[in-house]
Amino acid sequence: MIKSKIFSIILLIIFTVNSFSAGSSSDSGTTKTLYDKAVSLIEIAKKMEEKGKTEKANKRYKKAQKFLIKSNKEKPNKADTLNYLGFTTRKLGDFEGGEKFYLQGLAIEPNHNGINEYLGELYVATNRIDLANERLKVLETCNCEEYVELKEVIEGTKKSKY
């Protein structure tokens, strides 16, 4: 009799612990950061831009930029955040502001693939091909898509939307 009560109590404890650990209404593992929300919006905006929906894309870029500014205030000097701040700023037509974010990011992480590619694209858009080629040189040994894409933009074989 005692064994059966002990066994019942153990089972009750096991099922209670499992039900709480399996996931409750406050599942913190799926909470998106401001940076994550911005990246999601940027991906959506890029797809809209490809479909010619520029106005809708720009709305997403603006919203993403707001998230990135807040994220940068909370956790300053993150190269990835500065990369996307430069990207959204450039996409919204502020090349000078975008360049400042990219350069700030490169000061933290000089070999950041994304920053080097996007800064190179900005240089092409502002007719500074020599500087774009410098960014390409940095990417030369990365064996990455950023190198290929920037090279195509510089050569004019890939049309870039600025």
VOBA-1610 file (N, C-alpha, C; in pm, whole numbers, padded with zeros to 5 digits, always signed):
BEGIN
Met+00083-00119+00000Met+00000+00000+00000Met+00087+00125+00000Ile+00190+00126+00083Ile+00279+00243+00090Ile+00353+00258-00042Lys+00396+00144-00100Lys+00468+00149-00226Lys+00379+00211-00335Ser+00253+00175-00338Ser+00165+00226-00441Ser+00139+00376-00423Lys+00132+00425-00299Lys+00115+00568-00274Lys+00240+00644-00316Ile+00356+00590-00283Ile+00482+00654-00321Ile+00492+00660-00473Phe+00458+00550-00538Phe+00462+00543-00684Phe+00366+00647-00744Ser+00246+00660-00687Ser+00148+00758-00734Ser+00199+00901-00718Ile+00263+00928-00606Ile+00318+01062-00581Ile+00430+01093-00680Ile+00515+00996-00706Ile+00626+01016-00801Ile+00569+01044-00940Leu+00469+00966-00982Leu+00407+00990-01112Leu+00343+01129-01121Leu+00276+01168-01013Leu+00214+01300-01008Leu+00319+01409-01024Ile+00431+01395-00956Ile+00540+01494-00965Ile+00596+01498-01106Ile+00619+01382-01164Ile+00676+01376-01299Ile+00583+01444-01399Phe+00455+01414-01394Phe+00362+01474-01489Phe+00346+01623-01466Thr+00351+01666-01343Thr+00340+01809-01313Thr+00461+01884-01366Val+00580+01834-01341Val+00703+01899-01389Val+00706+01901-01541Asn+00670+01791-01605Asn+00671+01785-01752Asn+00572+01882-01813Ser+00456+01898-01751Ser+00356+01987-01810Ser+00403+02131-01805Phe+00478+02169-01701Phe+00529+02305-01694Phe+00650+02325-01784Ser+00734+02226-01796Ser+00855+02243-01876Ser+00828+02230-02025Ala+00720+02166-02064Ala+00691+02149-02206Ala+00653+02279-02273Gly+00616+02376-02198Gly+00581+02506-02257Gly+00453+02557-02199Ser+00460+02674-02147Ser+00340+02735-02092Ser+00307+02857-02175Ser+00214+02935-02129Ser+00173+03053-02204Ser+00283+03157-02211Ser+00382+03150-02125Ser+00492+03245-02130Ser+00618+03176-02180Asp+00613+03131-02305Asp+00726+03061-02366Asp+00828+03164-02413Ser+00931+03187-02331Ser+01028+03292-02359Ser+01125+03255-02471Gly+01127+03133-02515Gly+01217+03090-02621Gly+01181+03146-02758Thr+01060+03197-02775Thr+01019+03247-02905Thr+01009+03398-02910Thr+01050+03466-02806Thr+01045+03612-02803Thr+01147+03668-02899Lys+01101+03750-02993Lys+01191+03810-03090Lys+01249+03940-03035Thr+01376+03960-03061Thr+01440+04085-03022Thr+01404+04193-03124Leu+01434+04317-03091Leu+01411+04426-03186Leu+01491+04402-03314Tyr+01614+04354-03298Tyr+01698+04323-03413Tyr+01633+04216-03500Asp+01583+04109-03438Asp+01518+04001-03513Asp+01395+04052-03589Lys+01317+04137-03524Lys+01199+04193-03591Lys+01241+04277-03712Ala+01348+04353-03696Ala+01397+04436-03805Ala+01443+04350-03923Val+01517+04245-03894Val+01567+04157-04000Val+01450+04094-04075Ser+01347+04052-04004Ser+01228+03995-04069Ser+01162+04097-04162Leu+01151+04220-04115Leu+01091+04326-04198Leu+01176+04355-04321Ile+01307+04352-04305Ile+01397+04377-04418Ile+01382+04268-04524Glu+01373+04144-04480Glu+01355+04034-04575Glu+01225+04049-04653Ile+01119+04088-04584Ile+00990+04110-04650Ile+01002+04227-04748Ala+01067+04335-04704Ala+01083+04453-04789Ala+01162+04421-04916Lys+01266+04340-04903Lys+01346+04301-05021Lys+01259+04228-05123Lys+01174+04138-05074Lys+01086+04063-05164Lys+00985+04156-05232Met+00933+04251-05155Met+00838+04347-05213Met+00906+04432-05319Glu+01028+04471-05290Glu+01105+04553-05384Glu+01129+04477-05515Glu+01159+04348-05504Glu+01179+04265-05623Glu+01053+04259-05709Lys+00938+04267-05644Lys+00810+04262-05716Lys+00766+04401-05764Gly+00851+04502-05741Gly+00817+04637-05785Gly+00728+04714-05689Lys+00707+04662-05572Lys+00621+04728-05473Lys+00708+04816-05382Thr+00765+04919-05442Thr+00863+05004-05374Thr+00805+05078-05254Glu+00686+05130-05269Glu+00626+05206-05159Glu+00603+05117-05036Lys+00552+04998-05059Lys+00531+04904-04948Lys+00665+04861-04888Ala+00764+04840-04972Ala+00898+04802-04924Ala+00954+04913-04836Asn+00941+05037-04880Asn+00994+05149-04802Asn+00929+05162-04665Lys+00800+05130-04658Lys+00732+05131-04527Lys+00796+05029-04433Arg+00829+04911-04487Arg+00894+04806-04407Arg+01035+04850-04367Tyr+01108+04911-04462Tyr+01243+04959-04430Tyr+01239+05064-04318Lys+01141+05154-04323Lys+01129+05258-04220Lys+01100+05196-04083Lys+01010+05099-04082Lys+00976+05032-03956Lys+01096+04953-03904Ala+01165+04884-03993Ala+01285+04810-03954Ala+01390+04904-03898Gln+01406+05018-03963Gln+01505+05117-03917Gln+01474+05165-03775Lys+01347+05184-03745Lys+01308+05226-03609Lys+01346+05119-03507Phe+01320+04992-03540Phe+01359+04883-03451Phe+01511+04879-03432Leu+01583+04900-03542Leu+01730+04894-03536Leu+01787+05009-03453Ile+01728+05127-03464Ile+01774+05240-03384Ile+01755+05210-03236Lys+01639+05154-03201Lys+01613+05117-03061Lys+01709+05007-03017Ser+01730+04909-03102Ser+01820+04799-03070Ser+01963+04851-03048Asn+02004+04945-03132Asn+02138+05001-03121Asn+02154+05082-02993Lys+02047+05143-02946Lys+02052+05217-02819Lys+02064+05120-02702Glu+01989+05009-02709Glu+01992+04909-02601Glu+02125+04833-02598Lys+02174+04797-02717Lys+02298+04720-02729Lys+02384+04786-02835Pro+02457+04892-02797Pro+02534+04967-02898Pro+02654+04890-02952Asn+02697+04937-03068Asn+02820+04888-03131Asn+02819+04741-03169Lys+02708+04695-03222Lys+02699+04560-03278Lys+02710+04575-03430Ala+02809+04511-03488Ala+02834+04525-03631Ala+02712+04486-03716Asp+02643+04380-03678Asp+02526+04336-03756Asp+02415+04442-03754Thr+02394+04502-03638Thr+02292+04607-03626Thr+02331+04728-03711Leu+02457+04768-03703Leu+02504+04882-03782Leu+02498+04853-03931Asn+02522+04728-03969Asn+02510+04688-04109Asn+02368+04713-04159Tyr+02270+04666-04085Tyr+02132+04684-04129Tyr+02083+04827-04112Leu+02140+04900-04017Leu+02108+05043-04008Leu+02158+05114-04133Gly+02279+05080-04176Gly+02331+05136-04299Gly+02247+05098-04419Phe+02207+04972-04423Phe+02128+04920-04534Phe+01993+04991-04544Thr+01919+04996-04433Thr+01786+05059-04438Thr+01797+05208-04467Thr+01898+05272-04410Thr+01918+05414-04433Thr+01948+05440-04580Arg+02034+05357-04638Arg+02066+05369-04781Arg+01943+05342-04867Lys+01868+05238-04834Lys+01749+05203-04911Lys+01646+05315-04909Leu+01646+05393-04801Leu+01551+05504-04789Leu+01606+05632-04852Gly+01722+05621-04918Gly+01775+05733-04995Gly+01879+05819-04927Asp+01913+05790-04803Asp+02013+05870-04731Asp+02148+05799-04740Phe+02220+05825-04850Phe+02348+05758-04872Phe+02454+05802-04771Glu+02454+05929-04737Glu+02553+05980-04640Glu+02532+05916-04503Gly+02408+05910-04458Gly+02377+05847-04330Gly+02409+05699-04331Gly+02374+05631-04442Gly+02404+05489-04455Gly+02553+05464-04448Glu+02631+05547-04516Glu+02776+05531-04515Glu+02833+05544-04374Lys+02779+05637-04298Lys+02826+05656-04159Lys+02804+05530-04076Phe+02686+05469-04090Phe+02660+05344-04016Phe+02754+05233-04061Tyr+02773+05219-04192Tyr+02863+05116-04243Tyr+03005+05135-04189Leu+03054+05258-04193Leu+03190+05285-04147Leu+03203+05261-03996Gln+03100+05293-03923Gln+03099+05265-03779Gln+03107+05114-03755Gly+03033+05038-03834Gly+03036+04892-03823Gly+03171+04835-03860Leu+03234+04889-03965Leu+03366+04841-04007Leu+03473+04872-03903Ala+03454+04979-03828Ala+03549+05011-03722Ala+03546+04903-03614Ile+03433+04839-03597Ile+03417+04732-03499Ile+03461+04598-03557Glu+03418+04572-03680Glu+03447+04444-03745Glu+03486+04468-03891Pro+03616+04494-03916Pro+03662+04533-04050Pro+03635+04431-04161Asn+03623+04305-04129Asn+03602+04203-04232Asn+03457+04155-04239His+03363+04233-04188His+03221+04195-04191His+03176+04187-04336Asn+03137+04069-04379Asn+03101+04047-04520Asn+02986+04136-04566Gly+02881+04141-04486Gly+02763+04219-04526Gly+02794+04366-04537Ile+02865+04420-04441Ile+02897+04563-04446Ile+02985+04593-04567Asn+03085+04510-04591Asn+03173+04535-04705Asn+03097+04529-04837Glu+03005+04434-04850Glu+02926+04427-04973Glu+02837+04550-04989Tyr+02759+04580-04886Tyr+02663+04690-04895Tyr+02732+04825-04909Leu+02844+04844-04841Leu+02918+04969-04854Leu+02972+04979-04997Gly+03019+04868-05052Gly+03064+04867-05191Gly+02951+04904-05285Glu+02832+04853-05260Glu+02717+04889-05344Glu+02684+05037-05332Leu+02695+05090-05212Leu+02673+05233-05192Leu+02776+05313-05273Tyr+02900+05269-05271Tyr+03005+05338-05346Tyr+02977+05334-05497Val+02926+05222-05546Val+02889+05214-05688Val+02777+05314-05717Ala+02677+05317-05630Ala+02562+05407-05649Ala+02603+05554-05646Thr+02711+05585-05573Thr+02757+05724-05564Thr+02879+05748-05652Asn+02897+05657-05747Asn+03002+05668-05850Asn+03144+05677-05792Arg+03171+05596-05691Arg+03305+05589-05633Arg+03356+05445-05649Ile+03379+05407-05772Ile+03414+05270-05808Ile+03545+05227-05743Asp+03640+05319-05729Asp+03768+05285-05666Asp+03746+05237-05522Leu+03657+05303-05450Leu+03627+05261-05313Leu+03548+05130-05311Ala+03461+05110-05408Ala+03387+04983-05420Ala+03484+04869-05442Asn+03585+04892-05526Asn+03687+04789-05551Asn+03768+04758-05425Glu+03788+04856-05338Glu+03856+04830-05211Glu+03772+04735-05124Arg+03642+04754-05123Arg+03553+04665-05046Arg+03557+04525-05107Leu+03559+04517-05239Leu+03566+04388-05308Leu+03695+04316-05271Lys+03804+04390-05262Lys+03934+04332-05227Lys+03928+04269-05087Val+03858+04334-04995Val+03843+04280-04859Val+03769+04146-04863Leu+03672+04135-04952Leu+03589+04014-04962Leu+03652+03904-05048Glu+03760+03935-05114Glu+03821+03847-05213Glu+03843+03703-05164Thr+03883+03685-05041Thr+03917+03551-04991Thr+03805+03487-04908Cys+03690+03550-04902Cys+03583+03498-04815Cys+03510+03377-04874Asn+03519+03357-05005Asn+03446+03250-05070Asn+03297+03256-05032Cys+03240+03376-05053Cys+03103+03400-05009Cys+03022+03470-05119Glu+02891+03466-05102Glu+02802+03527-05201Glu+02815+03679-05203Glu+02858+03739-05090Glu+02874+03884-05086Glu+02979+03930-05188Tyr+03086+03851-05202Tyr+03190+03884-05300Tyr+03133+03879-05441Val+03064+03771-05472Val+03008+03753-05606Val+02909+03864-05638Glu+02821+03895-05544Glu+02719+03996-05568Glu+02780+04134-05587Leu+02878+04171-05504Leu+02942+04301-05519Leu+03018+04309-05651Lys+03084+04201-05687Lys+03158+04198-05814Lys+03063+04220-05931Glu+02946+04156-05927Glu+02846+04173-06033Glu+02795+04317-06040Val+02775+04378-05923Val+02728+04517-05920Val+02835+04609-05979Ile+02961+04588-05941Ile+03069+04671-05992Ile+03083+04656-06143Glu+03072+04533-06191Glu+03086+04507-06336Glu+02960+04550-06413Gly+02855+04580-06340Gly+02732+04623-06407Gly+02648+04509-06459Thr+02686+04385-06423Thr+02609+04269-06470Thr+02489+04241-06382Lys+02490+04298-06264Lys+02375+04282-06175Lys+02322+04420-06146Lys+02199+04440-06175Lys+02136+04569-06150Lys+02102+04577-06002Ser+02153+04677-05936Ser+02125+04694-05794Ser+02024+04806-05776Lys+01930+04786-05686Lys+01826+04886-05660Lys+01867+04969-05540Tyr+01897+05092-05565Tyr+01939+05180-05455Tyr+01827+05269-05422
//
